[in-house]
Amino acid sequence: MTQSATPLENATPETPLTPAEIPPPPGRGGLVGKLGKAVRRPGHAVLVLSSMARGQYYRLKYRLLRRKVIIGKNFKVIGKLDIRGPGTVIFGDDCFVICTYIQPTTPWTHHPDAVIRFGNGVGLSGTRLGCRVSITVGNNTGLSDARIMDSDFHDARSNSTDRQNTEGANSPVVIGDNVWLGAGSMILKGVHIGDNAVVGAGSVVATNVPPNAIVFGNPARVIWNNAAPKPTT
Ligand SMILES: CC(C)(COP(=O)(O)OP(=O)(O)OC[C@H]1O[C@@H](n2cnc3c(N)ncnc32)[C@H](O)[C@@H]1OP(=O)(O)O)[C@@H](O)C(=O)NCCC(=O)NCCS
């Protein structure tokens, strides 16, 4: 008896699969697939389980401390997450933190009305955030060990002899979906970064970044559009 071909075998560029017919990626096919992967890669499974446990630890910790911290589903942490301040910090679903104890991830708020909001699937890796008003990060964005500030914290133009006690300018920061902030980059107050943009390592971003742009340097400038092929010299 011959078996009829599966939708996958029948698929051609002219008759592509419907979304329902697309098979799950290997290793992600439900519980059995996950268990199979865990058996094949026990070290990875231990890492995932411990990061999930640590995510739950931080959820419980900030709840017990009665802090304004909201954490979505599947939160994973490897290393140290240090949330401080009187404001609100919100993580969407599937966010993950990977860093060390020496360089923790620090979403800090500096005003009771300040809000740091991460979308779904955001990755933080030793990222430092200082928020007086609002820092918003879109879905699936990777922040690496960048530094993000929505305030100057001190007034550069004040004649005060006690600058430490002056008020700096504040302006919300908005970072779009699927953005990648390179290592050591710095995002200053008021900056909006468009979806799919890339900020190169070590950049200082003081002005808005359009969607799909690759920017780097100090001050960061648009160098390429990442939807276009890389230019050859
Ligand atoms: C921005 C970036 C993605 C560009 O990568 P790329 O397209 O492969 O670019 P290239 O490495 O070919 O560099 C092209 C030019 O840009 C320069 N350049 C690249 N990145 C730069 C940066 N961050 N700052 C200044 N100049 C940079 C290069 O020196 C080179 O200059 P040249 O043409 O005069 O020789 C990459 O350089 C970068 O900064 N990656 C971030 C990595 C990171 O921080 N990862 C963190 C872990 S998640």
Ligand as a Chemical Component Dictionary entry (heavy atoms), coordinates in Angstrom:
data_LIG
# 
_chem_comp.id                   LIG 
_chem_comp.type                 NON-POLYMER 
_chem_comp.pdbx_formal_charge   0 
_chem_comp.three_letter_code    LIG 
# 
loop_
_chem_comp_atom.comp_id 
_chem_comp_atom.atom_id 
_chem_comp_atom.alt_atom_id 
_chem_comp_atom.type_symbol 
_chem_comp_atom.charge 
_chem_comp_atom.model_Cartn_x 
_chem_comp_atom.model_Cartn_y 
_chem_comp_atom.model_Cartn_z 
_chem_comp_atom.pdbx_ordinal 
LIG C1  C1  C 0 27.731 47.945 13.596 1  
LIG C2  C2  C 0 28.165 46.540 13.221 2  
LIG C3  C3  C 0 26.968 45.566 13.343 3  
LIG C4  C4  C 0 28.597 46.614 11.755 4  
LIG O1  O1  O 0 29.088 45.363 11.360 5  
LIG P1  P1  P 0 29.495 45.141 9.824  6  
LIG O2  O2  O 0 28.335 45.491 8.956  7  
LIG O3  O3  O 0 30.025 43.761 9.700  8  
LIG O4  O4  O 0 30.607 46.232 9.572  9  
LIG P2  P2  P 0 32.176 46.017 9.399  10 
LIG O5  O5  O 0 32.722 45.287 10.566 11 
LIG O6  O6  O 0 32.418 45.454 8.026  12 
LIG O7  O7  O 0 32.737 47.517 9.464  13 
LIG C5  C5  C 0 32.547 48.404 8.365  14 
LIG C6  C6  C 0 33.186 49.724 8.720  15 
LIG O8  O8  O 0 32.533 50.330 9.817  16 
LIG C7  C7  C 0 33.435 50.521 10.926 17 
LIG N1  N1  N 0 32.701 50.152 12.132 18 
LIG C8  C8  C 0 31.991 49.042 12.346 19 
LIG N2  N2  N 0 31.413 49.047 13.554 20 
LIG C9  C9  C 0 31.789 50.195 14.134 21 
LIG C10 C10 C 0 31.522 50.777 15.404 22 
LIG N3  N3  N 0 30.728 50.161 16.323 23 
LIG N4  N4  N 0 32.040 51.985 15.689 24 
LIG C11 C11 C 0 32.816 52.622 14.775 25 
LIG N5  N5  N 0 33.113 52.124 13.552 26 
LIG C12 C12 C 0 32.597 50.918 13.246 27 
LIG C13 C13 C 0 34.578 49.572 10.638 28 
LIG O9  O9  O 0 35.768 50.035 11.225 29 
LIG C14 C14 C 0 34.626 49.594 9.150  30 
LIG O10 O10 O 0 35.270 50.788 8.762  31 
LIG P3  P3  P 0 36.102 50.888 7.361  32 
LIG O11 O11 O 0 35.100 50.651 6.261  33 
LIG O12 O12 O 0 36.646 52.280 7.375  34 
LIG O13 O13 O 0 37.139 49.813 7.434  35 
LIG C15 C15 C 0 29.299 46.000 14.106 36 
LIG O14 O14 O 0 30.535 46.601 13.783 37 
LIG C16 C16 C 0 29.035 46.198 15.609 38 
LIG O15 O15 O 0 29.268 47.272 16.196 39 
LIG N6  N6  N 0 28.513 45.129 16.241 40 
LIG C17 C17 C 0 28.105 45.153 17.636 41 
LIG C18 C18 C 0 28.563 43.844 18.300 42 
LIG C19 C19 C 0 28.141 43.855 19.723 43 
LIG O16 O16 O 0 28.241 44.846 20.425 44 
LIG N7  N7  N 0 27.633 42.739 20.192 45 
LIG C20 C20 C 0 27.145 42.698 21.573 46 
LIG C21 C21 C 0 26.717 41.323 21.956 47 
LIG S1  S1  S 0 24.995 41.152 21.705 48 
# 
loop_
_chem_comp_bond.comp_id 
_chem_comp_bond.atom_id_1 
_chem_comp_bond.atom_id_2 
_chem_comp_bond.value_order 
_chem_comp_bond.pdbx_ordinal 
LIG C1  C2  SING 1  
LIG C2  C3  SING 2  
LIG C2  C4  SING 3  
LIG C2  C15 SING 4  
LIG C4  O1  SING 5  
LIG O1  P1  SING 6  
LIG P1  O2  DOUB 7  
LIG P1  O3  SING 8  
LIG P1  O4  SING 9  
LIG O4  P2  SING 10 
LIG P2  O5  DOUB 11 
LIG P2  O6  SING 12 
LIG P2  O7  SING 13 
LIG O7  C5  SING 14 
LIG C5  C6  SING 15 
LIG C6  O8  SING 16 
LIG C6  C14 SING 17 
LIG O8  C7  SING 18 
LIG C7  N1  SING 19 
LIG C7  C13 SING 20 
LIG N1  C8  SING 21 
LIG N1  C12 SING 22 
LIG C8  N2  DOUB 23 
LIG N2  C9  SING 24 
LIG C9  C10 SING 25 
LIG C9  C12 DOUB 26 
LIG C10 N3  SING 27 
LIG C10 N4  DOUB 28 
LIG N4  C11 SING 29 
LIG C11 N5  DOUB 30 
LIG N5  C12 SING 31 
LIG C13 O9  SING 32 
LIG C13 C14 SING 33 
LIG C14 O10 SING 34 
LIG O10 P3  SING 35 
LIG P3  O11 DOUB 36 
LIG P3  O12 SING 37 
LIG P3  O13 SING 38 
LIG C15 O14 SING 39 
LIG C15 C16 SING 40 
LIG C16 O15 DOUB 41 
LIG C16 N6  SING 42 
LIG N6  C17 SING 43 
LIG C17 C18 SING 44 
LIG C18 C19 SING 45 
LIG C19 O16 DOUB 46 
LIG C19 N7  SING 47 
LIG N7  C20 SING 48 
LIG C20 C21 SING 49 
LIG C21 S1  SING 50 
# 
